[in-house]
Amino acid sequence: MAAFCRSRFLNTSSFYRWRNICDDLDRTPESRAPQSFVPVRVVPDTIVEENLPTGVQLRVPLAADAGQMARLVHALGAPSC
């Protein structure tokens, strides 16, 4: 176990502590709260749409890298923004 921890830059005592915590949880299922699902709402990224003079329509996430988008527009033959 010491070699494993050294190879991954882990503190050996922390590793054993967490291993014991996990073992305790595995041994006492009745002490754990019942598992349940919670509702999750997925919110899509904001999309920007641009119609290029060539007729191509781009739809990219708002968080897209501006430099990459400029290269893409240039590659598609439209003047860059």
Secondary structure, 3 states (H helix, E strand, C coil): CHHHHHHCCCCHHHHHHHHHHHHHHHHCHHHCCCCCCCCCCCCCCCEEEEECCCCCEEEEECCCCHHHHHHHHHHCCCCCC
